[in-house]
Amino acid sequence: MSSTEVLPSRLHGVADRIPPSLEMLAGPRSGRVTLPVRLAWSGPTDYDIGDPHERLTFYCLLLDCGQRRDIVNYVNAALLRQDWPRIRRLTARRVMRLWERRLPDLTAG
């Protein structure tokens, strides 16, 4: 890569990865989940959804790196709503704004 080439933003395509509704999020409410290496290539691959700290790490990873199908399959709508105040403090503001614009129910209540 030459010095004049620019890497694409890691935020490129974030809006396309956000599901159109919270109802689509069908992830588990409990149990252990093992992510594929393409998502967890440099850290833990196994997460306990029932552990709030592990779930927070898991959800932040998915929002940052997951594709829409990953988010739909691994994220639970009720748990995401519950964890949203903590997630939004740990994730890029631009990403949070996109999620909240697409899914305003996240900030309700």
Secondary structure by P-SEA (a helix, b strand, c coil): cccccccccccccccccccccccccccccccbbbbccccccccccccccccaaaaaaaaaaaaccccaaaaaacccaaaaaaaaaaaaacccaaaaaaaaaaccccccc
